[in-house]
């Protein structure tokens, strides 16, 4: 990266100066690439969070269906349709 802090890096020692001097466009390009990398990382995190949310919803629905199947005639509901209407479906 061609920058230090908020300023374009300056070569104060001409004996060790680099062949290419840093410019504001270098500064902008370097921060642009960092922003792009951060945006990509956030998109990956959003994708993972969405996957976990979907898994949690499906697990909850499967657990409810399992309990409904195993309750048999002990159910306090009038019919399986009434029970299924209570399942939270998130699309």
C-alpha positions in Angstrom: 0.0 0.0 0.0 1.3 3.4 -0.9 0.0 5.2 2.1 0.7 5.7 5.7 -2.2 7.0 7.8 -4.2 9.6 6.0 -1.3 11.0 4.0 0.5 9.9 0.9 3.8 8.4 1.9 6.7 10.8 1.4 10.3 9.9 0.9 12.3 12.2 3.2 15.6 10.4 2.6 16.4 10.8 -1.1 19.3 8.3 -0.8 16.7 5.5 -0.2 13.9 6.9 -2.3 11.9 4.5 -4.4 11.8 4.9 -8.2 8.0 5.6 -8.2 6.7 8.4 -6.0 3.3 7.9 -4.4 0.3 10.0 -5.5 -3.2 10.6 -4.3 -4.5 8.2 -7.0 -2.3 5.4 -5.4 -3.9 6.3 -2.1 -7.4 6.2 -3.6 -6.8 2.9 -5.4 -5.4 1.2 -2.3 -8.4 2.3 -0.2 -10.8 1.3 -3.0 -9.3 -2.2 -3.0 -9.7 -2.4 0.8 -13.3 -1.3 0.6 -14.0 -3.9 -2.2 -12.4 -6.7 -0.1 -14.5 -5.6 3.0 -17.7 -5.6 0.9 -16.9 -9.1 -0.4 -16.2 -10.3 3.2 -19.5 -8.8 4.4 -21.4 -10.5 1.6 -19.9 -13.9 2.6 -20.9 -13.2 6.2 -24.5 -12.4 5.1 -24.6 -15.6 3.1 -23.5 -17.6 6.1 -26.0 -15.9 8.4 -28.8 -16.6 5.9 -27.8 -20.2 5.8 -27.8 -20.5 9.6 -31.2 -18.8 9.7 -32.6 -21.2 7.1 -31.2 -24.2 9.0 -32.7 -23.0 12.2 -36.1 -22.5 10.7 -36.1 -25.9 9.0 -35.0 -27.6 12.2 -37.8 -25.9 14.2 -40.3 -27.0 11.6 -39.0 -30.6 11.6 -39.1 -30.7 15.4 -42.7 -29.5 15.4 -43.7 -32.1 12.8 -41.9 -34.8 14.8 -43.7 -33.8 17.9 -47.0 -33.8 16.1 -46.4 -37.3 14.7 -45.5 -38.7 18.1 -48.3 -37.1 20.1 -50.9 -39.3 18.4 -54.3 -39.1 20.1 -52.9 -37.1 23.0 -53.2 -33.9 21.0 -55.2 -31.1 22.5 -56.0 -29.8 19.0 -59.0 -30.8 16.9 -57.1 -32.0 13.9 -53.6 -32.3 12.4 -54.5 -29.4 10.1 -55.1 -27.1 13.1 -51.6 -28.2 14.4 -49.9 -27.6 11.1 -51.4 -24.1 10.9 -49.4 -23.2 14.0 -46.0 -24.0 12.3 -44.1 -20.9 11.6 -43.3 -20.8 7.9 -40.6 -18.2 6.9 -39.9 -17.7 3.3 
